[in-house]
């Protein structure tokens, strides 16, 4: 599996004040700024984009029994777990009334697809959470496994689609909407690469894409709330804007409507 090797984990107070995880070094490039993606050729952008769904296919093929991951998380249906968790978060973090999001929540609850598989799920798979090879553009390691769990593999494919705005959707991508640049494949092609690699049924994939946009909107609203409550919580790149949250919800509603959700 494309992940840095774990060298050690400790919460020993004699060593560290907080839990400490030491990983092996993986050489490569992380796309955490628009300027990095802009410096690449269209050919390199395409190579990186096409590698993302193939990497997810490898993660979802991990043998849970052989790796000792069968007890990683609850085996309750993943969609219901996500909807319950982030609905609670919305109620805690909302800064205003947003009827469109509330309506979308109800529509998602009513449209949950049947879960047919249980695999390792990364849980947060935007472009910035992988290391890519300087030479080939292939993903050499996936990072930020804090949200990893057991769940529906199609949910994980919904994650890169969520973070993959196309032309006209730049507002949903925040400060790094790299996927709108020439060379990066579109969402339909990303999905097709994954489905071809895994042989999975595409039914339900749009649900997970919409749920991903809904979840990012809830998270962005929470970051806005923390910035309002305490300016010291504002990150170096600033807080998300109302316009971005609204754009995420609008896009999610449009895709949901097109899919009959």
Helices and strands as residue ranges (DSSP letters): E 6-10, E 20-23, E 29-30, H 34-38, H 42-60, H 64-67, H 78-93, H 99-110, E 119-121, G 127-129, E 130-132, E 139-142, E 149-151, H 153-162, G 170-173, G 178-180, H 187-198, H 205-229, G 231-233, H 242-258
